[in-house]
Amino acid sequence: MPDFDLSIRGGTVVTASDTVRADVGIRNGRIAAVADRIEGAARSIDASGLLVMPGGIDSHVHLAQPTFGGPKMSDDFLTGTRSAIAGGTTTVIPFATQPRGASLRAVVSDYHKEADGKCFADYGFHLIITDPSPSVLGQELPALVGDGYTSFKVFMTYADMVLNDRELLEVFDCARGCRALVMVHAEGYDAIQFMTERLERAGKTAPYYHGVSRPEIVEREAAHRAISHAELTDVPIMIVHVSGREAMEQIRWAQNRGLKIYGETCPQYIALTADDMKGLNMDESGGKYVCSPPPRDHASQEAIWQGLQQGVFQTFSSDHCPFMDGVDGKRSPKARTSFKWVPNGIPGVETRMAILWGLGVDKGRIGMNEFVALTSTNHAKMYGLYPQKGSIAPGFDADIVLWDPNRKETIRQELMHGACDYTPYEGLAVTGWPVMTILRGKPVCEEGKILGEPGDGGFLKRGISPYAAK
């Protein structure tokens, strides 16, 4: 009887804290040994010349999410998780969105029906709170946190999602009581509405003006307001998809004061700029790059790198939110009338890790260990999945990506595995690419070929985050 089901031999194991030449032995879907030499396995994989890293965890993705009258999101759980494993990500955490007036418990039940039996990667759910009624805050949320849905998101913008300041404070206070971690989309709703109406009156309706309607100041103001509310209620918060210096500096200011304020950023803020939204001569193709907050400028990119290097940002997520680039999506008849109707979001779950490696590690901006922390370990710790996920050590799930740090690739749509019909990173040349993705000891993707099956991925009941309120 073999000692191990699978061994990975000859590679260099990279975790958030260590880099060492070692073999990895896997038994019953978990890492059983990390040693100089592993023998006696039913199957052995030669990882010579490759890095052996924890599978990616993307804690900010949108899959099969209702758009409340807008175009349908292009990726469901099947295609979105297929795309994830192709990019080296083995766990995703999408959002169960509460329509106003709906039971949060019913929303979670419906979302499970969308996901069950369809996923190529493991998954959990965040909750999106749009209607913080007394029953939601007093009963449903605390009960759901106890059931393993230990984080939720609130919005400071979007007409169908925005919470006012009193509602934000009540949600923060609830989070403190049930020890949930709150994610905050920080953009000022009224300021955006004001800017949008002013631009439309001036006839400035092309996709490029989406970014003009949401300048950094509205993100900075909202981030500062969210931080103030968090300080008042004594609750930690995670400010997500930070796009540039002004919001980043608000988070750093709070952290320097000892406040438990965390930050997340995304590939679009190191690989795209506002000019991408111009398309060709300000035409409608710029809608492919519309997301919120929008990409900024090169100075903002450098500020994001500073935040990554200095530890302001704990996680690097994709904010994968895909819509087709056609008449049923980014170029719908309604979207052509004004940037405000262009579906808001871009795909990125498959390219997240390659972009951070190619623009970060390969360019000498961050190290390999920081890469693992930003793409896997910190997500697991932040969202109650550690020590099950996020590292390579005995007892952890055998979620592993074999990575070729010298592979040169050009990101292009023909390589993608999701349902969206474009990638906003088309033509971006990177060095560093996933060779094989392993989920709980099973190779599920190799050299871009999907080996896994729908249902390989299972739901993850998450624990209380050590970063949440004590």
VOGU-3710 file (C-alpha; in Angstrom, 3 decimals, decimal comma):
1> mpdfdlsirg> 0,000/0,000/0,000  1,597/3,341/-1,039  2,322/5,825/1,718  0,913/8,703/-0,345  -1,705/9,121/-3,054  0,399/11,746/-4,818  3,856/13,213/-4,510  5,192/16,389/-6,053  8,915/16,014/-6,428  11,852/18,219/-7,332
11> gtvvtasdtv> 10,154/21,596/-7,041  10,747/24,661/-4,915  8,037/25,147/-2,306  7,075/28,804/-1,842  4,814/29,938/0,982  4,116/33,373/2,435  7,057/32,949/4,804  9,510/30,447/3,301  11,149/29,285/0,088  12,709/25,822/0,189
21> radvgirngr> 13,552/22,948/-2,157  11,260/20,160/-0,970  8,946/17,358/-2,041  5,286/17,302/-1,038  3,366/14,154/-0,119  -0,443/14,123/-0,348  -2,864/11,706/1,253  -6,688/11,802/1,258  -6,779/15,252/-0,290  -4,502/16,847/2,284
31> iaavadrieg> -0,827/17,580/2,552  0,669/14,806/4,666  4,380/15,619/4,454  6,849/18,202/3,213  10,355/16,725/3,168  13,664/16,642/1,371  12,555/13,500/-0,400  9,159/11,822/-0,676  8,916/8,252/-1,938  6,234/5,608/-1,960
41> aarsidasgl> 3,401/7,461/-3,743  0,807/5,976/-6,068  1,506/8,815/-8,492  4,402/11,212/-8,741  4,572/14,584/-10,498  7,940/15,962/-11,532  8,084/19,646/-10,577  11,732/20,196/-11,466  12,292/23,821/-12,406  8,849/24,807/-11,098
51> lvmpggidsh> 7,568/26,597/-8,031  5,125/24,730/-5,799  2,773/27,304/-4,272  -0,579/27,284/-2,474  -3,499/27,425/-4,860  -4,784/30,934/-5,332  -7,687/32,221/-3,258  -9,726/34,975/-4,901  -11,901/36,497/-2,199  -13,698/38,990/-4,449
61> vhlaqptfgg> -15,531/37,547/-7,448  -19,052/37,990/-8,803  -20,700/34,923/-10,348  -24,315/34,436/-11,472  -25,168/37,626/-9,617  -28,510/39,320/-10,373  -28,131/42,756/-11,931  -31,604/44,038/-11,068  -32,774/44,755/-14,608  -29,372/45,090/-16,244
71> pkmsddfltg> -27,659/42,694/-18,679  -26,974/39,193/-17,449  -23,568/38,476/-15,954  -21,675/36,256/-18,390  -20,102/33,808/-15,913  -22,057/31,435/-13,729  -20,476/29,111/-11,180  -19,522/26,526/-13,785  -17,720/28,833/-16,209  -16,347/31,172/-13,558
81> trsaiaggtt> -14,750/28,439/-11,467  -13,455/26,735/-14,607  -11,717/29,991/-15,444  -10,379/30,214/-11,899  -8,627/26,846/-11,895  -7,113/27,557/-15,305  -5,441/30,584/-13,752  -4,145/28,751/-10,691  -6,946/29,705/-8,285  -8,484/26,860/-6,279
91> tvipfatqpr> -10,893/28,791/-4,021  -13,247/31,653/-4,812  -15,602/33,638/-2,579  -18,441/35,221/-4,570  -21,389/37,221/-3,252  -24,962/36,310/-2,381  -26,833/39,567/-3,029  -29,901/40,576/-1,055  -32,518/42,411/-3,158  -34,234/45,057/-1,077
101> gaslravvsd> -37,084/43,560/0,877  -35,855/39,986/0,493  -35,014/37,506/3,206  -31,275/37,064/3,484  -31,707/33,407/4,359  -33,773/32,840/1,196  -31,121/34,585/-0,897  -28,429/32,262/0,449  -30,598/29,226/-0,270  -31,169/30,358/-3,860
111> yhkeadgkcf> -27,476/31,022/-4,347  -26,610/27,516/-3,204  -28,904/26,191/-5,919  -26,900/28,170/-8,479  -23,612/26,686/-7,257  -24,258/23,169/-6,010  -22,674/20,512/-8,221  -21,360/23,019/-10,768  -18,051/24,228/-9,366  -14,547/23,289/-10,493
121> adygfhliit> -13,045/25,147/-7,484  -13,935/25,288/-3,807  -16,121/28,223/-2,837  -17,701/30,163/-0,002  -20,173/33,056/0,040  -19,977/36,621/1,228  -23,325/38,308/1,843  -24,287/41,654/0,262  -26,547/43,670/2,550  -28,862/46,136/0,801
131> dpspsvlgqe> -31,760/46,164/3,270  -30,519/46,144/6,881  -33,941/45,759/8,472  -34,337/44,971/12,181  -35,019/41,321/11,361  -31,931/41,085/9,132  -29,626/42,703/11,688  -31,201/41,141/14,739  -31,829/37,616/13,530  -30,749/36,607/10,025
141> lpalvgdgyt> -27,224/38,021/9,923  -26,078/36,712/13,309  -27,534/33,283/12,507  -25,870/33,168/9,084  -22,520/34,191/10,557  -22,882/31,261/12,920  -23,518/29,020/9,920  -20,206/29,938/8,289  -21,036/33,047/6,228  -18,672/35,174/8,252
151> sfkvfmtyad> -18,235/38,232/6,036  -20,519/40,622/4,233  -20,302/43,606/1,939  -21,968/47,004/1,959  -22,113/49,645/-0,765  -21,774/53,402/-0,499  -22,961/53,838/-4,099  -25,359/52,336/-6,707  -29,035/53,255/-6,442  -30,218/49,712/-5,741
161> mvlndrelle> -27,508/48,959/-3,166  -26,391/52,163/-1,444  -26,739/52,417/2,326  -26,993/55,764/4,065  -24,738/56,666/6,958  -27,190/55,542/9,642  -27,605/52,172/7,899  -23,850/51,757/7,596  -23,422/52,426/11,292  -26,125/49,904/12,162
171> vfdcargcra> -24,532/47,254/9,950  -21,089/47,951/11,421  -22,505/47,661/14,919  -24,159/44,351/14,033  -20,844/43,093/12,625  -19,114/43,946/15,860  -21,675/41,973/17,823  -21,517/38,826/15,692  -17,806/39,158/14,803  -18,293/39,335/11,052
181> lvmvhaegyd> -15,827/41,096/8,770  -17,328/43,946/6,725  -16,183/44,677/3,182  -16,906/48,212/1,972  -17,319/49,521/-1,567  -16,219/53,091/-0,904  -17,462/55,612/-3,478  -19,723/58,562/-2,693  -23,155/58,077/-4,278  -24,354/61,695/-4,273
191> aiqfmterle> -21,098/63,046/-5,680  -21,196/60,486/-8,511  -24,799/61,377/-9,312  -23,892/65,070/-9,377  -20,919/64,507/-11,683  -22,851/62,164/-13,969  -25,688/64,610/-14,501  -23,267/67,451/-15,166  -21,355/65,413/-17,753  -24,544/64,286/-19,493
201> ragktapyyh> -25,780/67,884/-19,763  -22,482/68,702/-21,489  -22,971/65,809/-23,932  -20,038/63,883/-22,481  -21,546/60,407/-22,500  -18,822/58,135/-23,988  -17,434/55,308/-21,802  -14,356/57,377/-20,979  -16,481/59,731/-18,903  -17,380/56,910/-16,542
211> gvsrpeiver> -13,993/57,555/-14,972  -14,466/61,317/-14,984  -17,755/60,873/-13,115  -15,992/58,926/-10,358  -12,739/60,812/-9,682  -10,425/59,792/-6,877  -11,915/62,388/-4,573  -15,235/60,516/-4,348  -13,350/57,340/-3,425  -11,180/59,216/-0,936
221> eaahraisha> -14,172/60,862/0,737  -16,111/57,620/1,013  -13,072/55,731/2,335  -12,554/58,386/5,005  -16,240/58,286/5,943  -16,238/54,488/6,167  -13,110/54,599/8,338  -14,748/57,187/10,601  -17,848/55,006/10,990  -15,652/52,006/11,740
231> eltdvpimiv> -13,735/53,947/14,389  -16,984/55,149/15,950  -18,389/51,621/16,193  -15,017/50,006/16,998  -15,239/47,465/14,185  -12,612/46,319/11,646  -13,444/46,827/7,956  -11,912/45,854/4,629  -12,028/48,592/1,974  -12,108/46,766/-1,328
241> hvsgreameq> -10,851/47,465/-4,867  -8,777/50,524/-3,984  -7,763/52,280/-7,197  -5,148/54,900/-6,367  -3,199/57,058/-3,966  -5,957/59,079/-2,315  -8,006/56,192/-0,916  -4,826/54,205/-0,222  -3,482/57,043/1,899  -6,701/57,164/3,920
251> irwaqnrglk> -6,234/53,479/4,751  -2,572/53,989/5,593  -3,481/56,961/7,806  -5,965/54,783/9,702  -3,515/51,902/10,035  -0,844/54,253/11,364  -3,294/55,313/14,072  -3,759/51,696/15,111  -7,209/51,264/13,589  -8,115/47,850/12,189
261> iygetcpqyi> -8,663/49,000/8,625  -7,634/46,634/5,840  -7,223/47,149/2,123  -7,644/45,224/-1,104  -6,599/46,119/-4,632  -6,964/44,473/-8,039  -5,224/43,841/-11,387  -7,044/46,663/-13,187  -5,279/49,198/-10,987  -1,796/48,051/-11,943
271> altaddmkgl> -2,421/47,037/-15,576  -5,031/49,480/-16,971  -5,483/53,250/-17,050  -8,380/55,607/-17,705  -7,147/56,014/-21,279  -8,242/52,436/-21,996  -11,830/53,613/-21,570  -11,367/55,929/-24,557  -11,389/52,914/-26,851  -10,702/54,022/-30,393
281> nmdesggkyv> -11,331/57,740/-30,684  -13,716/57,780/-27,700  -15,910/55,087/-29,266  -18,060/52,502/-27,546  -15,303/49,868/-27,338  -13,995/51,706/-24,286  -16,892/50,141/-22,377  -14,852/46,936/-22,130  -12,796/48,641/-19,419  -15,643/50,189/-17,412
291> csppprdhas> -15,525/49,097/-13,767  -15,841/50,822/-10,434  -13,768/52,372/-9,133  -12,322/53,009/-12,600  -8,683/52,605/-13,613  -6,778/55,844/-13,011  -3,363/56,913/-14,356  0,246/55,787/-14,188  0,883/57,778/-11,012  -1,999/55,900/-9,390
301> qeaiwqglqq> -0,478/52,605/-10,485  2,760/53,522/-8,753  0,813/54,419/-5,618  -0,860/51,013/-5,656  2,553/49,353/-5,894  3,671/51,389/-2,883  0,623/50,150/-0,987  1,416/46,553/-1,912  5,064/46,928/-0,930  4,330/48,676/2,362
311> gvfqtfssdh> 1,620/46,310/3,558  -1,287/48,736/3,226  -3,061/46,108/1,130  -3,566/42,669/2,611  -5,199/41,040/-0,429  -4,991/41,180/-4,205  -8,320/40,094/-5,715  -9,757/40,147/-9,217  -13,172/41,737/-8,585  -14,178/39,436/-11,453
321> cpfmdgvdgk> -17,492/40,862/-12,690  -17,900/39,835/-16,343  -20,299/41,100/-18,993  -20,215/40,329/-22,691  -18,833/42,911/-25,112  -21,914/42,853/-27,323  -25,461/44,127/-27,657  -26,463/41,994/-24,666  -23,759/43,558/-22,506  -21,240/46,363/-22,817
331> rspkartsfk> -22,651/47,608/-26,162  -26,356/47,310/-25,491  -28,578/49,982/-27,065  -29,071/51,543/-23,637  -25,339/51,509/-22,895  -24,709/53,445/-26,102  -26,778/56,360/-24,838  -24,569/57,067/-21,804  -21,636/55,661/-19,862  -23,916/55,337/-16,830
341> wvpngipgve> -25,717/52,416/-18,474  -22,582/50,460/-19,415  -22,550/47,285/-17,271  -20,092/47,891/-14,507  -17,363/45,278/-14,229  -14,663/43,340/-16,052  -13,423/39,714/-16,093  -10,177/38,848/-14,323  -10,284/35,710/-12,172  -8,159/33,741/-14,653
351> trmailwglg> -5,483/36,390/-15,200  -5,140/37,764/-11,642  -2,136/35,696/-10,576  -0,245/35,960/-13,859  -0,620/39,757/-13,877  0,647/40,180/-10,314  3,559/37,850/-10,953  4,414/39,360/-14,335  4,186/42,996/-13,280  5,233/42,438/-9,671
361> vdkgrigmne> 7,611/39,549/-9,022  9,207/39,431/-12,459  9,772/43,201/-12,418  11,290/43,109/-8,932  8,492/45,092/-7,276  7,504/42,330/-4,830  9,024/38,999/-3,823  7,716/35,467/-4,253  6,647/35,198/-0,626  4,714/38,455/-0,833
371> fvaltstnha> 3,044/37,131/-3,970  1,808/34,045/-2,120  0,568/36,171/0,776  -1,323/38,545/-1,511  -2,886/35,878/-3,722  -3,586/33,102/-1,212  -2,464/33,108/2,426  -3,828/36,488/3,483  -7,200/35,705/1,890  -7,414/32,485/3,903
381> kmyglypqkg> -6,520/34,269/7,125  -8,751/37,265/6,478  -11,858/35,234/5,670  -11,761/32,340/8,104  -10,219/29,612/5,922  -6,845/29,267/7,648  -5,304/26,739/8,403  -7,431/24,679/6,010  -6,371/26,769/3,022  -3,580/29,132/2,096
391> siapgfdadi> -0,267/27,351/2,706  1,746/24,217/2,049  2,228/22,324/5,296  0,946/19,084/6,822  -2,777/19,231/7,514  -3,655/21,825/4,881  -5,860/20,957/1,938  -3,654/19,924/-0,980  -4,583/22,963/-3,075  -1,465/23,635/-5,101
401> vlwdpnrket> -0,403/25,488/-8,214  2,761/24,476/-10,053  4,170/27,698/-11,456  6,747/28,282/-14,166  8,427/31,580/-13,262  10,190/31,739/-16,630  7,247/31,008/-18,940  6,595/33,930/-21,262  2,987/34,354/-22,353  0,831/37,027/-23,886
411> irqelmhgac> -2,630/37,240/-22,362  -5,256/36,801/-25,049  -8,867/35,764/-25,241  -8,155/32,472/-27,000  -6,427/31,230/-23,826  -9,328/32,039/-21,509  -11,743/29,446/-20,081  -14,661/31,583/-18,919  -17,832/32,548/-20,756  -16,967/36,219/-21,287
421> dytpyeglav> -16,044/37,004/-24,894  -13,050/39,252/-24,171  -10,282/39,918/-21,691  -9,446/43,548/-20,844  -5,797/42,493/-20,615  -5,564/41,415/-24,260  -1,970/41,683/-25,488  -0,355/42,089/-22,065  2,958/40,216/-22,103  3,863/38,511/-18,822
431> tgwpvmtilr> 6,580/36,218/-17,548  5,315/33,576/-15,101  2,422/31,202/-15,753  0,519/28,333/-14,088  1,482/24,878/-15,365  -0,799/22,711/-13,224  -3,563/23,356/-10,700  -4,293/20,749/-8,021  -7,471/20,835/-5,920  -7,399/18,742/-2,739
441> gkpvceegki> -4,870/16,368/-4,290  -6,543/16,071/-7,701  -4,934/17,671/-10,770  -7,761/19,744/-12,253  -5,927/21,734/-14,933  -2,667/21,106/-16,782  -1,165/23,349/-19,457  -4,526/25,012/-19,983  -6,421/21,738/-20,358  -9,251/21,254/-17,875
451> lgepgdggfl> -8,939/17,869/-16,142  -11,449/18,476/-13,377  -15,201/18,132/-13,464  -18,166/20,196/-12,272  -18,749/19,255/-8,668  -15,070/18,840/-7,792  -15,377/22,087/-5,880  -17,257/22,076/-2,594  -18,831/24,701/-0,365  -16,649/26,020/2,457
461> krgispyaak> -18,161/26,852/5,811  -15,838/29,563/7,078  -14,765/30,323/10,601  -14,702/33,684/12,356  -11,936/35,834/10,922  -9,095/36,590/13,341  -9,196/40,070/11,782  -12,827/40,652/12,826  -13,950/42,327/16,041  -12,911/40,610/19,254
//
